[in-house]
Every structure is written in structure tokens, then in C-alpha cells.
């Protein structure tokens, strides 16, 4: 297979860095391959992606030793604009890449920059609308689209240039499970039908691993990359989805990469777990600390919340789930007082949160938004931590200690903008958590987080709940909900459509069930483990 992407003895070092971000990389990627790049947060995955079209080092600075060639062009002599016709880059946040107002305009913009003839532009726009299932929204404003639609438009905007390579950074991290499946189906079609080479970095491996031809594990600290088939790399990778970790625990051969693979080997394990004790439910306070009654909210004529009624008690971890645009973020902003409801009431310990300011607010309720940069204003991690200590009235060093518990790899002298998106989110989380608010609200807290960091975050949330904090997590991460939530509330079109204990809501759901439950649930349903940890504990009890 003739390589489309060639890395030859590549070492990349950023300005002021003590060690290279990547070192001695030799890598060939062929035409029509779907290659998955995995690794822990901050390991160098994004650096690898950006080197493919010359963003590293032309825009990021630093030095690149060795050579990167794409479709025969050397990135050291071809800047990103010189590679735009062969490499399409889709960033983590589609909105950050949009430059026009409507779907059709966005699809045409890249071709206009490349000087494509008008007749060719029209044909390619129509082909792309059909290919990506966007014909029905061609005249829609980009801001009115769902997350999945925006991601498909971002892909379409680079596809109209007919690139040979498509590079995506966390393409499903902000999407609900249904929208993520739509995007992955599009990527498979591009690979299988058009022969486009797709290279994508993703932390939620449970969504994408089974579709990859090869996996590149980036271990960080300038160590050599591990490259192989998904089965080869997953045998020992410290970054692995639940279905792989379940296969390792059960010692299944071959190692399963998908729920379907695992179900074929799960009969004996299912029988062993049938006798396990019933799930123990954590006792929580009967008195609610959060009360939402018949709350309505809208954006102009578009309703976002339609009469939501909800009580949340101390000690609960509530996973707020639902498709993109269901009203989750609106509910969180209403709970923290950033917006007043159009009708109904919201109370935190009997107080309207919109009336709280300063220390009275941060000690009672805290919100970690999706865009963590909203909370980060200083020029170093240490300065952010010092400000948070002062604002919360806690001992100096408290925020830094909390940050070290969740993400010990983040240095204090780093500028927040130089951190990965996942690391910035963890820093924002520490800034909010140090005030120990009675109610903690998290909006997509695992976006950009690797599995080890997510596990430490889960441990912290469980500890906070056990000490009496009420926690609400708006998330598309079904595995996080399975690991931490005592209760799941599902929103649809601004209404509560499901509300109950986590297992009762998610088991049997094709969208919200975690991988372990999908593997182990039988035809008659029933009480099954939701996580690998629950399986391990059950096997230890049964011997």
C-alpha cells in the first residue's frame, strides 16, 4: 500500500519545553485507512495530528526535525494553506472553524478560497449535502443546528475541497450517542466508498475502536509510539474501553473490541454473575437541596425547558442526559442563576440562586461550564490556583492540592492556553471545587479526558457525594453515568422523560446503556453490573 502520510525520524519540540512532545516518530499511513490515535490527556496526540498539515510547527512554533510528507508534499516547505487541497482538518469544536452563517455557505467557502470554478462548486455542494445527509438543513443557520449536524457540516466544509486525508480531533466528544453514531457512519462511508484516509484522535474509545484499521498509542514523555491493529495495541494499552477491560478480566480470547464480540463469549460469565447479590443503593438525604418547580425557559421563540419539575437531595449524583439540544445546559445555567426562568421557580436551599453573589454564591453552588476558558484568566496554572484559594477563603495551596489529586501531570508554571482541552477542564474543576459548594454542577466534565483522569474524577465525585454534596452532571458519557450516578434524569425537547435509579433507566436503553450492561444483559433483562469494577467485585464475592 502506497503511503499517503509519511513521518520519517520526526522529533517535535515546543519553545521552552524541557523535552520533545514527540520523538523519533517513523510512521506510514496508507490510502483509505481509518487510523485511531489514542493516549492519555496531554500525551501528544494533538501534536501528531497538527503535524500532518503543517500547523506544527508553522503556527505553533517550535522545531520539527526529520520530515513529514503528505501526498508527496513536505510540510517543512508547504504551509497549511499549501496543503488545504489534500488535507482537511476538523477541530474538536466545529463552531470554532465556521466562518459563514448557513450550511450551504459554509460548504462553499473553502472552495471559494481555493478558486474552484462556480459550476464545480455547485456540483460538489450538492454531492456533499447528499453524502452527509444535510440536504434538509442546507438553508439553516449554523447556530441552529444540533451537535451532530454541526459536526457533519464541519466535515463537509473540508470534503468539498476533495482532500485525500481527513484529520479529526475528538469528533464525538461533545455529541450524544445517537449523533456520534451518525458521524462515525459518515467517516466509515468516506473510507470505504471514497478511499479517503481518516486519522482521528478520540478518548471515548468505546465509540470508535471497532471501526479502526490501525491504532496509534501515544504514550507521552517522548517515548516511542505503539502502532498496530486494534487487537494488538489493546492487549497491553493502559488506555482501553470497558469492553476490552472486561475481556482482560474474563481472560477472553480473542480480546473483544466491540459489544458484539464480547456477547459471543459472555455466556459463562453471565451465569456466574446471575447469583450475585442485588445492587446496594446509597442512602441519601430525604430533604431536597435543589428544588425546581414547573420551570420554563426559552431562547426567543424557541422553548428550551418546558415545565421541568425536579428535586435533588444531598448525597445524590444526578446524571442529566439526553440528545444535543435537549435543554441540559439551559437547566444548569438556570440552577446556578445565570438566567432566570420565564416561569416556575428554582431554589437552592430555599434561596433563589439569581439573588446570590460573591462568597454566598460560590459557597452554595458552583458550575463548571463546557468552555472551561470562561473561568481561566491568569497566565499560569499556579496563579489560577492562588486566585481560587483567595476567592474561596481557603488555605493557600488548597486548589493546587486538589488539582494534583485529579491530574498530577499538570505543571504549575504552564499557561492555561498551553494545556490540552481536558487539562483546562480539570483546572477549572479544581478552581470551582475548592470552595466546596453544597451543589456542584458539571457540564460535560469528561470532554477531552482520558480514562485514568476520568477514574480519578469519578472517585472525587463519589467522595463529595458521600460527604453530603449534591452533584448534577450534564453528560453524553454513558460510562461516566454508570460509574458515578445514583440517579439518571433524561431530558427530551426540554421535558423530563425519565427519572430514576441509574440501572433502572439505562439498562436496556440502546443509547444510554454502558458497554458492560450491553454485554451482560440477558433476553429477560434483569439486574446486571454496569461497570467492570462491579463485575470484578461480584467475582471476588462469588469466588
Phi, psi and omega in degrees: 000125180288126181290140173266325179242129181229120171255125180235108177051048185274127172232127183240126180232126179276157180302131177079358183283144180283332180220161179294152173285325175222145182221134172053050182271122171240120189204133173238134176235128188267173179296136175073018175268146168251109186248127181258127179256122183233164179158170181286162180303129178080014184280341181121010181298313181294325176300316179299316180296315184290337177289338184293327179246013174086001174303325169257118010253005189300325182251332183273342187083183182090189182237148175235113174263151186087200182217146172239125180236133179234120184051038178085355182262131180278124183290344178288333180250354178240115178284169181309321180294334179280350180249003187298335181276350180242340180233126174251128181251126176246111185285173182299318181254105182304322183301330182291342182260348183285140180235356179239190186253331185237165183301307184297321178296320181293321179295329183273339190301313182299321179292324176300319179294330180272357179074030179290136180302148185301318181296322178290321179301314182300316181296316182293322177299314181297317179298319182290321176302318180288317183301320185260006179066040184248004185302325183288345183242020187301329182262002184285149172292140182300324181291344181269357185276158173285170180300317179295320178295318179299318180296321178292324176295318179299320177294316180298325182296331177267334180293330183297340176279358181057053178289157174271341184229135176238124182244127183230136179251110179052059186291343181246006190295331182255013187253148172289163184305320180295315179295323178298319178297323178299313183294318180294325176296321178297315181297320178297321180295320179297319180290310187285320187266328185249352178071020178285139175276125182244125175239121182224142173258137183205139174269330182275077186294336179300339181272328195239344190303318186293344182266351187280141171279318177221159178236135173249115176264122179259106187281346181084174180055031176062022176281161183297145175291152173250120185234133178180188175292160178306318181296320181294312184290322184287346179303322185231001184296132175288347177253109185209146180285167183304321183295326177288316179295326175295318178297322177295317180298318182276356180057045179279142175227126358288161180294126181288143177248350182219165177300319180299315178300317184290321181299329179293339182248005193266359187302311182297317179296322179299320179293320180295325183276350182297332183267006182293153177297155178297157182294132178276132180260132180291136178282130179237163179298142178280343183269122183288143173260337176242129179230121178240123183234117174046046185277131177237145177208150181211161172247097187063232181277355186265114179288137179250324175233133184238079175070045181286129174237127189201135172241138179229129185259163174301141179088356179269146167243109184257121174271119179263113188236169182144164183294164175306134180086009182283342180116008185296309181294325177297319179297318179297316180294331176288321180296324183272356176088010178291335174218146177271143177291152176290331179204161181085185184227152173228128180226137173245111187052040177081001184247140174291117184297337180292345180266357184266141176218163173055219183301328179296331180279307187291338177276347183254320182210137180227141180238128169256106186283170177300316180269096186294340180296342177299335183258354188247118186235345187269175186262008175205157177298318181299319179294321176299317181295319180296319178298318181295320177301314182294314182296325182272351180069037181248172181298139175305137181095352183295315181293318179299321179293321178294318178298319180295330178293322184272315185221078185295347183279352184278119181280147182291334183271001180286145173280136180307326181289342179273354178279159172290165181300320179295321179291322176297322179297318180295321177297315178298322178298316179296320179300321181282318186291333186297337177279359182043058179298145180297328178237125181245127180245129182234126180252107182052061187286347182258007178297120180084005181263140174280172184297316179299318179295322179296323178295319178294323176297317179299317178300317181295317180297318179296320178296318180296318179296319180297333179269007171108003178282147173261132187232131176238123183241112172276120188206150168259359185274097184294332179289323175297316178300317180295323183286325193239327193286137170273343186205146178238131174244124181254127176256146173213125180053037176080010180237150175281118181250348175205143181202113180181181176306146188307309184298321182294327183277320191267329182294128181092348178279126180293338182260321189257358178285135175288165185301317183298318178296320179297324180289318192263345182291137179266179181297336180264011180070231178095180183277114180232157175298149179257341186223164176296324178300317178297321178296315181299317179295320180295319179293325178294322179290319184280345181078000000 
